Amino acid sequence: MDLNSASTIVLQVLTQATSQDTAVLKPAEEQLKQWETQPGFYSVLLNIFTNHTLDVNVRWLAVLYFKNGIDRYWRRVAPHALSEEEKTTLRAGLIANFNEPVNQISVLIAKVARVDCPRQWPELIPTLLESVKVQDDLRQHRALLTFYHVTKTLASKRLAADRKLFYDLASGIYSFACSLWNHHTDTFLQQACRGDEAAATNSLERTLHTYSYIFQGFLHAVFERLKQFLECSRSIRAENVCRDRLEKTIILFTKVLLDFLDQHPFSFTSLIQRSLEFAVSYVFTEAGEGVVFERFIVQCMNLIKMIVKNYAYKPSKYIEDSSPETLEAHKIKTAFFTYPTLMEICRRLVTHYFLLTEEELTMWEEDPEGFTVEETGGDSWKYSLRPCTEVLFIDIFHEYNQTLTPVLLEMVHSLQGNMTLLFSPVYNAVGLAAYELFDSVDFDQWFKNQLLAELQVSHNRYKPIRRRVIWLIGQWISVKFKSDLRPMLYEAIRNLLQDQDLVSCAMSIIFLNGFLPVDDFEFRTDQFLPYLESMFTLLFQLLQEVTECDTKMHVLHVLSCVNERVNVQIRPYVGCLVQYLPLLWKQSEEHNMLRCAILTTLIHLVQGLGADSKNLYPFLLPVIQLSTDVSQPPHVYLLEDGLELWLVTLENSPCLTPELLRIFQNMSALLELSSENLKNCFKIINAYIFLSSTEFLQMYAVDLCRSFCELLKDITTEGQVQALKVVENVLKVNPVLGPQMFQPLLPSVFKGIIDGERYPMLMSTYLGVMGRVLLQNTSFFSLLLNQMACELGQELDQILGNMIEMWVDRMDNITQPERRKLSALALLSLLPSLNGVIQDKFCGIIHVTLEGLYDVMTEDPETGTYKDCMLMPHFEEPKVTEDEEPPTEQDKRKKILALKDPVHTVSLQQFVYEKLKAQQELLGEPGFHALMETVDTEVVAQLQEFLQGF
């Protein structure tokens, strides 16, 4: 491609490619794509984007195509690679002049440098070094920027040879970079102090570019520079742009320290002492007053925390197993964290950083709900100082608890009899350190003698303290709190909820985040029941009163915990909540996380209401429909909870309604997702089968079978097991229609058996499915056998023999007693028979039968006779104790269905006897005797022992 003649043409096409008209844009893009592999094309692009007189959009489109060319065609081994001659020209053109007004060219140079520097491009670094020395501001700035990108790119290479080259390069220019950094840093400080904002900003940017290159070798100087920057900030007004840039630079410097500590802890050892001295001085002494700002304090606290917690600095239990580097670092830490230092850090954290500011106290008075939402995880709070101070306190207290426990306890004792603002921060500290203080605090006595009384103080300024007290109890309740004291706590919480100033006082309840947590093993329902009605009513009032989504979610969580704990005993009190939830659902249309909380509440409501949950269907079913419809955007948030709600609704449904049946239309798309929710999808399908198999299968069996056929090709072996268990349930519940409706699936199951599936669980499931067909629908099994003989081109008897032989061989794959009995019943159902193959496999059938008998027969010690322990004579309503959950409607349905299942209605002992007797009658005594002689005499003797009395 001739440069002069082609430039005009390429420029014209690039201009067309920036058009908004697709009729002009598309042909231009196609033409540019064809030129990508043409020799000379990238030289033309270089000529265009270095021409500053051209339209900026055209120039940057040329830059984009040039960048793509570097990615695709620069390496010598690439298809259509650029020639070495053209690459030489392009390299020279890229660094011919650093007067580009826009920054992005430096990235192109860095991309080429990653491949060619320094072997094919030795002149790059010397040229950059010369350019950063020039007096022209623009050229110097662009050269520095390019220097930064090139260095960053070369440092990222990981091959040993590349690392050696980078080391040699870095060694050669490091001294210059350090002097350059010092020069620009000093210049910045002078200009900032003079108030020359524009010049200072320019110098600061150059400082950052050089610092990004040298930071790992220059960390010792960082602390001095940080001190200078912090002092400089005193003289710069807060609204000054330069002040903002300066603070960002300080944060960058501290971030470099944190990154270096994180990635190279042992290389950081020499910096531990200075880092701790610097951070503690500015954060926990007067040195920082007037110069520190919030983000800097957070960074310093993170630095202290990372040194304290760093596993590289912790010796092994046996000192001799620790490395010298670890012991050295630990020695430095131990020498620094003396008793006076730890005491000062602890006191300052509690009395200074935990202390509620006047602004926070005002917010608590004026907007307590907003304050509470922030403190429990609002978006702005996560970036603020308080969570950082709490984490640092926890980590330091855990590491040095023997030293700090007396300090904290002394602070607690100093509060007694004094109403002071320190109540809240000290109680905060005791709550955070609850696990560490387990042996040092008699919390039960403290609760009875002091905290309980503090919850009853009605003074306005005591509201934050009451909030902190109830939070403190929430922290300790799972650590150390006697069960006998629970009623006193429930009474106190109820009083808080009854406070006239409902929001500002009773908001504290949400700090317990569910004061009946599921993992609270000390909870006793009988203790809570006297408070259930009033608590539920008051919590519901609170739910209506509050306005923040986060608050409503917390209160819903508490209500759900109450519901889950008391289960069916919630029924008399949920009417108001049931009426309110549809309104809340409508109001939360734009708040998907609140809707997730509503779904969780509904799950527990349905479980508590049982069959009565049918009254919720006008609201409940549309909610399930929306939450599980993958064509609706909210499903991304609601699907998991929506599926669980769908499942519990089915499990507790007394009957199948048309609306409940219609929701299943969502299932086909859900099965196509093959996501982590697949297991719940299978549970839902099973629930429909148990609820009303005939009606359900008549409507959906064809689609379901088609979905399963596709699904079984792609999912894991475990997923196949779960899917086939659904088919097994269909055959169990509906042995007549089931095999016909799922006929397309059964050949693969049959083939899996005769091929000897290696995965035991899958083979067990195959045998369970085939056992149902063989035992409960003999005519369909015969049709399937003929179909397989045709498909495999084998004799029918050969196919049958292979199946029986593999069944006998893989009996040990079956671990469930029900399936083992099913296998014995199914194989025995082939008798009586004159078929030669079945008689050849008679010995194997008897072996399976004997194993089944051992599984299910239990001996009556009084009579010495055996009986089948799996028999279920009749249905009885189970008696449920107070501590047990009552059976769901689905549990009852399963029990009734079990009464029709041969596994639970047919005595294996009697079935064996009848089948052997029938075989004897068919063959006659001599023939039967000859058949029995094929069985091992010991097996026959054990079989006869089970059949005594017949």
GIUR-V904508 format. One record per residue. N is the residue number from 1. SS is DSSP state (helix for helix, strand for strand, loop for the rest). NEAR is the number of other ideal C-beta (glycine too) atoms within 10 Angstrom. Layout:
N:SS:NEAR / N:SS:NEAR
This chain:
1:loop:16 / 2:loop:9 / 3:helix:13 / 4:helix:8 / 5:helix:9 / 6:helix:17 / 7:helix:17 / 8:helix:10 / 9:helix:13 / 10:helix:23 / 11:helix:19 / 12:helix:13 / 13:helix:17 / 14:helix:26 / 15:helix:16 / 16:helix:18 / 17:helix:22 / 18:loop:15 / 19:loop:12 / 20:loop:6 / 21:loop:8 / 22:helix:9 / 23:helix:7 / 24:helix:13 / 25:helix:14 / 26:helix:13 / 27:helix:13 / 28:helix:18 / 29:helix:13 / 30:helix:11 / 31:helix:16 / 32:helix:20 / 33:helix:11 / 34:helix:10 / 35:helix:18 / 36:loop:14 / 37:loop:14 / 38:loop:13 / 39:loop:12 / 40:loop:17 / 41:helix:22 / 42:helix:26 / 43:helix:21 / 44:helix:24 / 45:helix:26 / 46:helix:22 / 47:helix:17 / 48:helix:20 / 49:helix:24 / 50:loop:18 / 51:loop:13 / 52:loop:11 / 53:loop:5 / 54:loop:15 / 55:loop:12 / 56:helix:12 / 57:helix:12 / 58:helix:19 / 59:helix:22 / 60:helix:15 / 61:helix:21 / 62:helix:25 / 63:helix:20 / 64:helix:15 / 65:helix:21 / 66:helix:23 / 67:helix:15 / 68:helix:14 / 69:helix:19 / 70:helix:21 / 71:helix:10 / 72:helix:15 / 73:helix:19 / 74:loop:18 / 75:loop:12 / 76:loop:12 / 77:loop:5 / 78:loop:11 / 79:loop:7 / 80:loop:11 / 81:loop:15 / 82:loop:23 / 83:loop:11 / 84:helix:10 / 85:helix:9 / 86:helix:18 / 87:helix:22 / 88:helix:13 / 89:helix:17 / 90:helix:20 / 91:helix:19 / 92:helix:13 / 93:helix:14 / 94:helix:21 / 95:loop:19 / 96:loop:11 / 97:loop:11 / 98:loop:25 / 99:loop:12 / 100:loop:18 / 101:loop:9 / 102:loop:13 / 103:loop:12 / 104:loop:15 / 105:helix:22 / 106:helix:23 / 107:helix:16 / 108:helix:20 / 109:helix:24 / 110:helix:22 / 111:helix:18 / 112:helix:22 / 113:helix:24 / 114:helix:17 / 115:helix:15 / 116:helix:17 / 117:loop:22 / 118:loop:16 / 119:loop:8 / 120:loop:15 / 121:loop:21 / 122:loop:11 / 123:helix:12 / 124:helix:23 / 125:helix:19 / 126:helix:12 / 127:helix:18 / 128:helix:23 / 129:helix:16 / 130:helix:11 / 131:helix:20 / 132:helix:23 / 133:loop:12 / 134:loop:12 / 135:loop:6 / 136:loop:12 / 137:helix:11 / 138:helix:12 / 139:helix:17 / 140:helix:19 / 141:helix:17 / 142:helix:22 / 143:helix:24 / 144:helix:26 / 145:helix:24 / 146:helix:28 / 147:helix:27 / 148:helix:20 / 149:helix:22 / 150:helix:25 / 151:helix:24 / 152:helix:13 / 153:helix:19 / 154:helix:20 / 155:helix:16 / 156:loop:10 / 157:loop:13 / 158:loop:7 / 159:loop:8 / 160:helix:8 / 161:helix:8 / 162:helix:14 / 163:helix:13 / 164:helix:10 / 165:helix:16 / 166:helix:18 / 167:helix:10 / 168:helix:10 / 169:helix:18 / 170:helix:17 / 171:helix:10 / 172:helix:12 / 173:helix:18 / 174:helix:14 / 175:helix:10 / 176:helix:14 / 177:helix:23 / 178:helix:17 / 179:helix:11 / 180:helix:24 / 181:helix:23 / 182:helix:16 / 183:helix:14 / 184:helix:22 / 185:helix:22 / 186:helix:14 / 187:helix:17 / 188:helix:28 / 189:helix:20 / 190:helix:14 / 191:helix:19 / 192:helix:25 / 193:helix:14 / 194:helix:11 / 195:loop:13 / 196:loop:15 / 197:helix:16 / 198:helix:10 / 199:helix:17 / 200:helix:25 / 201:helix:17 / 202:helix:18 / 203:helix:21 / 204:helix:22 / 205:helix:16 / 206:helix:24 / 207:helix:23 / 208:helix:21 / 209:helix:23 / 210:helix:25 / 211:helix:23 / 212:helix:19 / 213:helix:23 / 214:helix:21 / 215:helix:19 / 216:helix:14 / 217:helix:13 / 218:loop:18 / 219:helix:20 / 220:helix:10 / 221:helix:15 / 222:helix:20 / 223:helix:17 / 224:helix:11 / 225:helix:20 / 226:helix:19 / 227:helix:15 / 228:helix:14 / 229:helix:21 / 230:helix:20 / 231:helix:12 / 232:helix:20 / 233:helix:21 / 234:helix:9 / 235:loop:12 / 236:loop:20 / 237:loop:8 / 238:loop:9 / 239:loop:7 / 240:loop:16 / 241:helix:12 / 242:helix:22 / 243:helix:18 / 244:helix:13 / 245:helix:19 / 246:helix:22 / 247:helix:19 / 248:helix:13 / 249:helix:20 / 250:helix:22 / 251:helix:15 / 252:helix:14 / 253:helix:20 / 254:helix:22 / 255:helix:13 / 256:helix:17 / 257:helix:25 / 258:helix:17 / 259:helix:12 / 260:helix:17 / 261:helix:22 / 262:helix:11 / 263:helix:10 / 264:loop:12 / 265:loop:19 / 266:loop:15 / 267:loop:13 / 268:loop:22 / 269:helix:19 / 270:helix:14 / 271:helix:20 / 272:helix:22 / 273:helix:13 / 274:helix:15 / 275:helix:24 / 276:helix:21 / 277:helix:12 / 278:helix:21 / 279:helix:24 / 280:helix:22 / 281:helix:14 / 282:helix:20 / 283:helix:25 / 284:helix:22 / 285:loop:11 / 286:helix:8 / 287:helix:15 / 288:helix:18 / 289:loop:8 / 290:loop:9 / 291:loop:16 / 292:loop:16 / 293:loop:15 / 294:helix:12 / 295:helix:17 / 296:helix:23 / 297:helix:19 / 298:helix:20 / 299:helix:20 / 300:helix:27 / 301:helix:24 / 302:helix:19 / 303:helix:21 / 304:helix:20 / 305:helix:20 / 306:helix:18 / 307:helix:22 / 308:helix:18 / 309:helix:15 / 310:loop:19 / 311:helix:7 / 312:helix:15 / 313:helix:24 / 314:loop:14 / 315:loop:15 / 316:loop:11 / 317:loop:6 / 318:loop:7 / 319:helix:10 / 320:helix:6 / 321:helix:9 / 322:loop:15 / 323:loop:12 / 324:helix:8 / 325:helix:14 / 326:helix:21 / 327:helix:14 / 328:helix:16 / 329:helix:23 / 330:helix:19 / 331:helix:14 / 332:helix:18 / 333:helix:18 / 334:helix:10 / 335:helix:11 / 336:helix:16 / 337:loop:20 / 338:loop:11 / 339:helix:11 / 340:helix:8 / 341:helix:15 / 342:helix:18 / 343:helix:15 / 344:helix:15 / 345:helix:21 / 346:helix:23 / 347:helix:16 / 348:helix:16 / 349:helix:24 / 350:helix:23 / 351:helix:15 / 352:helix:12 / 353:helix:19 / 354:loop:20 / 355:loop:16 / 356:loop:19 / 357:loop:8 / 358:helix:8 / 359:helix:8 / 360:helix:16 / 361:helix:17 / 362:helix:12 / 363:helix:16 / 364:helix:20 / 365:helix:14 / 366:helix:10 / 367:loop:15 / 368:helix:21 / 369:helix:18 / 370:helix:16 / 371:helix:23 / 372:helix:24 / 373:helix:24 / 374:helix:20 / 375:helix:18 / 376:loop:17 / 377:loop:11 / 378:loop:15 / 379:loop:9 / 380:loop:8 / 381:helix:15 / 382:helix:9 / 383:helix:11 / 384:loop:15 / 385:helix:14 / 386:helix:15 / 387:helix:14 / 388:helix:20 / 389:helix:23 / 390:helix:17 / 391:helix:15 / 392:helix:22 / 393:helix:24 / 394:helix:16 / 395:helix:16 / 396:helix:23 / 397:helix:23 / 398:helix:14 / 399:helix:17 / 400:loop:19 / 401:helix:15 / 402:helix:7 / 403:helix:17 / 404:helix:23 / 405:helix:18 / 406:helix:11 / 407:helix:19 / 408:helix:24 / 409:helix:14 / 410:helix:11 / 411:helix:18 / 412:helix:18 / 413:helix:9 / 414:helix:12 / 415:helix:14 / 416:loop:7 / 417:loop:5 / 418:loop:8 / 419:loop:13 / 420:loop:11 / 421:loop:14 / 422:helix:17 / 423:helix:19 / 424:helix:22 / 425:helix:21 / 426:helix:22 / 427:helix:24 / 428:helix:23 / 429:helix:25 / 430:helix:23 / 431:helix:20 / 432:helix:22 / 433:loop:23 / 434:loop:18 / 435:loop:15 / 436:loop:21 / 437:loop:22 / 438:loop:12 / 439:loop:8 / 440:loop:12 / 441:loop:20 / 442:loop:11 / 443:helix:22 / 444:helix:14 / 445:helix:10 / 446:helix:16 / 447:helix:23 / 448:helix:14 / 449:helix:10 / 450:helix:14 / 451:helix:19 / 452:helix:17 / 453:helix:11 / 454:helix:18 / 455:loop:21 / 456:loop:11 / 457:loop:13 / 458:loop:11 / 459:loop:9 / 460:helix:9 / 461:helix:11 / 462:helix:17 / 463:helix:21 / 464:helix:20 / 465:helix:20 / 466:helix:24 / 467:helix:26 / 468:helix:22 / 469:helix:27 / 470:helix:25 / 471:helix:22 / 472:helix:25 / 473:helix:26 / 474:helix:21 / 475:helix:19 / 476:helix:22 / 477:loop:22 / 478:loop:14 / 479:loop:14 / 480:loop:16 / 481:loop:17 / 482:loop:12 / 483:helix:12 / 484:helix:11 / 485:helix:18 / 486:helix:20 / 487:helix:15 / 488:helix:13 / 489:helix:22 / 490:helix:19 / 491:helix:13 / 492:helix:21 / 493:helix:23 / 494:helix:15 / 495:helix:14 / 496:helix:20 / 497:helix:19 / 498:loop:13 / 499:loop:16 / 500:loop:8 / 501:loop:12 / 502:helix:17 / 503:helix:16 / 504:helix:22 / 505:helix:22 / 506:helix:28 / 507:helix:28 / 508:helix:26 / 509:helix:25 / 510:helix:28 / 511:helix:21 / 512:helix:21 / 513:loop:14 / 514:loop:19 / 515:loop:23 / 516:loop:21 / 517:loop:16 / 518:loop:11 / 519:loop:6 / 520:loop:16 / 521:loop:8 / 522:loop:13 / 523:loop:17 / 524:loop:14 / 525:helix:14 / 526:helix:9 / 527:helix:16 / 528:helix:19 / 529:helix:12 / 530:helix:12 / 531:helix:18 / 532:helix:18 / 533:helix:12 / 534:helix:14 / 535:helix:22 / 536:helix:21 / 537:helix:14 / 538:helix:21 / 539:helix:20 / 540:helix:18 / 541:helix:16 / 542:helix:22 / 543:helix:21 / 544:helix:15 / 545:helix:14 / 546:loop:22 / 547:loop:11 / 548:loop:17 / 549:helix:18 / 550:helix:22 / 551:helix:22 / 552:helix:22 / 553:helix:22 / 554:helix:26 / 555:helix:24 / 556:helix:24 / 557:helix:17 / 558:helix:22 / 559:helix:25 / 560:helix:22 / 561:helix:20 / 562:helix:22 / 563:helix:26 / 564:helix:19 / 565:helix:21 / 566:helix:18 / 567:helix:17 / 568:helix:13 / 569:helix:15 / 570:helix:22 / 571:helix:14 / 572:helix:9 / 573:helix:19 / 574:loop:21 / 575:helix:11 / 576:helix:14 / 577:helix:22 / 578:helix:16 / 579:helix:10 / 580:helix:13 / 581:helix:21 / 582:helix:16 / 583:helix:10 / 584:helix:18 / 585:helix:18 / 586:helix:8 / 587:helix:12 / 588:loop:18 / 589:loop:10 / 590:loop:8 / 591:loop:16 / 592:helix:15 / 593:helix:12 / 594:helix:21 / 595:helix:24 / 596:helix:20 / 597:helix:23 / 598:helix:24 / 599:helix:23 / 600:helix:20 / 601:helix:24 / 602:helix:30 / 603:helix:21 / 604:helix:22 / 605:helix:23 / 606:helix:25 / 607:helix:21 / 608:helix:23 / 609:helix:20 / 610:helix:19 / 611:helix:13 / 612:helix:14 / 613:helix:22 / 614:helix:18 / 615:helix:12 / 616:helix:19 / 617:helix:15 / 618:helix:9 / 619:helix:14 / 620:helix:23 / 621:helix:17 / 622:helix:14 / 623:helix:22 / 624:helix:24 / 625:helix:17 / 626:helix:16 / 627:helix:26 / 628:loop:27 / 629:loop:19 / 630:loop:15 / 631:loop:7 / 632:loop:14 / 633:loop:10 / 634:loop:15 / 635:helix:20 / 636:helix:9 / 637:helix:16 / 638:helix:24 / 639:helix:22 / 640:helix:17 / 641:helix:20 / 642:helix:27 / 643:helix:22 / 644:helix:20 / 645:helix:25 / 646:helix:28 / 647:helix:20 / 648:helix:19 / 649:helix:25 / 650:helix:25 / 651:helix:23 / 652:loop:21 / 653:loop:24 / 654:loop:14 / 655:loop:10 / 656:loop:15 / 657:loop:14 / 658:helix:7 / 659:helix:14 / 660:helix:22 / 661:helix:16 / 662:helix:12 / 663:helix:20 / 664:helix:19 / 665:helix:13 / 666:helix:25 / 667:helix:19 / 668:helix:14 / 669:helix:14 / 670:helix:21 / 671:helix:23 / 672:helix:13 / 673:helix:13 / 674:loop:15 / 675:loop:14 / 676:loop:8 / 677:loop:18 / 678:helix:20 / 679:helix:13 / 680:helix:19 / 681:helix:25 / 682:helix:21 / 683:helix:17 / 684:helix:25 / 685:helix:25 / 686:helix:22 / 687:helix:22 / 688:helix:24 / 689:helix:23 / 690:helix:22 / 691:helix:21 / 692:helix:18 / 693:helix:21 / 694:helix:12 / 695:helix:13 / 696:helix:23 / 697:helix:22 / 698:helix:12 / 699:helix:15 / 700:helix:19 / 701:helix:18 / 702:helix:13 / 703:helix:14 / 704:helix:24 / 705:helix:17 / 706:helix:14 / 707:helix:20 / 708:helix:20 / 709:helix:13 / 710:helix:12 / 711:helix:18 / 712:helix:16 / 713:helix:8 / 714:helix:10 / 715:loop:16 / 716:loop:10 / 717:helix:11 / 718:helix:13 / 719:helix:16 / 720:helix:23 / 721:helix:18 / 722:helix:18 / 723:helix:22 / 724:helix:25 / 725:helix:16 / 726:helix:19 / 727:helix:26 / 728:helix:23 / 729:helix:21 / 730:helix:27 / 731:helix:25 / 732:helix:24 / 733:helix:24 / 734:loop:19 / 735:loop:18 / 736:loop:12 / 737:helix:17 / 738:helix:26 / 739:helix:24 / 740:helix:13 / 741:helix:20 / 742:loop:25 / 743:helix:14 / 744:helix:12 / 745:helix:20 / 746:helix:21 / 747:helix:14 / 748:helix:14 / 749:helix:23 / 750:helix:23 / 751:helix:14 / 752:helix:21 / 753:helix:19 / 754:helix:21 / 755:loop:12 / 756:loop:12 / 757:loop:22 / 758:loop:10 / 759:loop:15 / 760:helix:13 / 761:helix:17 / 762:helix:18 / 763:helix:22 / 764:helix:22 / 765:helix:26 / 766:helix:28 / 767:helix:27 / 768:helix:25 / 769:helix:25 / 770:helix:24 / 771:helix:26 / 772:helix:27 / 773:helix:21 / 774:helix:24 / 775:helix:23 / 776:helix:22 / 777:loop:19 / 778:helix:11 / 779:helix:9 / 780:helix:19 / 781:helix:22 / 782:helix:13 / 783:helix:14 / 784:helix:21 / 785:helix:17 / 786:helix:12 / 787:helix:15 / 788:helix:20 / 789:helix:16 / 790:helix:11 / 791:helix:12 / 792:helix:15 / 793:loop:6 / 794:loop:15 / 795:loop:11 / 796:helix:15 / 797:helix:15 / 798:helix:13 / 799:helix:22 / 800:helix:22 / 801:helix:19 / 802:helix:19 / 803:helix:21 / 804:helix:22 / 805:helix:16 / 806:helix:19 / 807:helix:26 / 808:helix:18 / 809:helix:11 / 810:loop:19 / 811:helix:20 / 812:helix:11 / 813:helix:19 / 814:loop:26 / 815:loop:10 / 816:loop:12 / 817:helix:14 / 818:helix:17 / 819:helix:23 / 820:helix:26 / 821:helix:26 / 822:helix:27 / 823:helix:28 / 824:helix:28 / 825:helix:23 / 826:helix:24 / 827:helix:28 / 828:helix:21 / 829:loop:17 / 830:loop:20 / 831:loop:20 / 832:loop:17 / 833:loop:16 / 834:loop:10 / 835:loop:15 / 836:helix:10 / 837:helix:20 / 838:helix:19 / 839:helix:18 / 840:helix:14 / 841:loop:23 / 842:helix:20 / 843:helix:16 / 844:helix:18 / 845:helix:23 / 846:helix:24 / 847:helix:18 / 848:helix:22 / 849:helix:24 / 850:helix:19 / 851:helix:17 / 852:helix:27 / 853:helix:22 / 854:helix:11 / 855:helix:20 / 856:helix:21 / 857:strand:18 / 858:strand:10 / 859:strand:10 / 860:loop:9 / 861:loop:6 / 862:loop:6 / 863:loop:9 / 864:loop:9 / 865:loop:11 / 866:strand:18 / 867:strand:14 / 868:strand:20 / 869:loop:11 / 870:loop:20 / 871:loop:14 / 872:loop:13 / 873:loop:8 / 874:loop:5 / 875:loop:11 / 876:loop:8 / 877:loop:8 / 878:loop:11 / 879:loop:6 / 880:loop:11 / 881:loop:5 / 882:loop:9 / 883:loop:8 / 884:loop:10 / 885:loop:11 / 886:loop:11 / 887:loop:16 / 888:loop:19 / 889:helix:20 / 890:helix:18 / 891:helix:14 / 892:helix:16 / 893:helix:20 / 894:helix:16 / 895:helix:16 / 896:helix:10 / 897:helix:16 / 898:helix:16 / 899:loop:12 / 900:loop:11 / 901:loop:19 / 902:helix:19 / 903:helix:24 / 904:helix:17 / 905:helix:13 / 906:loop:17 / 907:loop:15 / 908:helix:25 / 909:helix:22 / 910:helix:12 / 911:helix:19 / 912:helix:23 / 913:helix:16 / 914:helix:16 / 915:helix:20 / 916:helix:21 / 917:helix:14 / 918:helix:13 / 919:helix:21 / 920:helix:16 / 921:helix:11 / 922:helix:13 / 923:helix:17 / 924:helix:10 / 925:helix:9 / 926:helix:8 / 927:helix:14 / 928:helix:17 / 929:helix:11 / 930:helix:12 / 931:helix:17 / 932:helix:18 / 933:loop:11 / 934:loop:13 / 935:loop:17 / 936:loop:13 / 937:helix:9 / 938:helix:8 / 939:helix:15 / 940:helix:14 / 941:helix:9 / 942:helix:14 / 943:helix:19 / 944:helix:10 / 945:helix:11 / 946:helix:18 / 947:loop:15 / 948:loop:10 / 949:loop:10 / 950:loop:12
